[in-house]
Amino acid sequence: MVFIEVTKMLHVYIRVIISFIWLVTAIISGISGKLQNAALYVVLAGLILYSAYAAWKKEKGD
């Protein structure tokens, strides 16, 4: 039944991976001096992480 659990939570894992990609992009933009882009990427990563957390919490409640 582990496969079923992983399949249910796959969208959460994908969101977490995408948010980490956005965070790495924000760090690279910050280092290169593009602070406006870095701030945007941090906000996007935060929104995606929040979405993943909310979905994870919803799945845990079931």
N, C-alpha and C positions, 0 to 999 in steps of 0.2 A: 504493500500500500504506500510505500515511500514514493513510487513513481507518480501516484495520484496527487500526493502532497506537493511534489516538485512541480507538477503540471499546473496545479492551482496557483502556486506562488511564482510561476515563471515571469509573469508581467511585473511583479514587484522586483525581482532580480534584474530584469532588463532596465527598469527605471533607475535602479541604484547604479548600474553600470553607466548608463547615459549621464546621470548627474555627476559621476566622477569624471567622465570625459569633459563635461562642461567646466568642472572645477580646475582640471589641468589646463584647459584652454584659458581660463581666467588668470591662472598663475603665469602662463606664458605671455598673455597680453599685458599683465601688470609689469612683468620684467622688461618687456619691450617698450614700455612707456605709454601704452594705449589704455589709460586708466578708465575712460568712459566705456570702452568695450569690456574691460575686466569687471567693472561694476555690473554691467548688463549680464555677463556670463555668470557671475555669482548669484544674481537674483534668479536667473533661469535655473541654475543648479539647485537653489534653495526650494523653488517651486516644485521641481521634479522630485526632490527628496521628500518634501512634505506629502506629495501625492503618493509616493511609494509607502511612506509611513502610514498614511491614512488607509490605504488598501491593505497593508499588512495587519493593521489593527482590526480592520473589518473582518478579515479572514480569520484572525485569532478568536474573535468573538463568536464565530459560528460554531 
